[in-house]
Amino acid sequence: MQIVSRQAHVTLSGDIAGEYVVVERGSDGELTLAPDTSITAIRKRLGTRAPTPEELESFWREYGPLMLPPDGEG
């Protein structure tokens, strides 16, 4: 089992705002940042949340049959 290390995280505000992760730390203190693409950060940007188990069940009950390949294979 591989353990994924958590990257350092920063929140910027001002001309550039948002959630970022530190990609590289230079010996002189310079930081290279990249947008945080975690599901938590994406949901925060979009103002959404994870569906509840009841919402998931309802979704799959309604749309599951429509999610077959268009040519009928499957």
C-alpha positions, 0 to 999 in steps of 0.5 A: 500500500502506497502512502501519498504525502500531503502537499503544503497548502496555501490560500492566496488573497488579493489580485490572485486568490484561491487555494494552492499547493506548494510544488517546490521550495527553493533554497532561497525561500522561493515557492512554486505554486499550483492550483489545488485540484483536490475534490475538496478545493474544487467543491469549495470553488464551485460552492457544492458539496458531496451528495448524501447517500439518499441523494446518490440512491435517488440519482442512480435510481433515476439516471442509472438506466440511461447510463448505458453505451449509446449503441446498446452494448453493455 
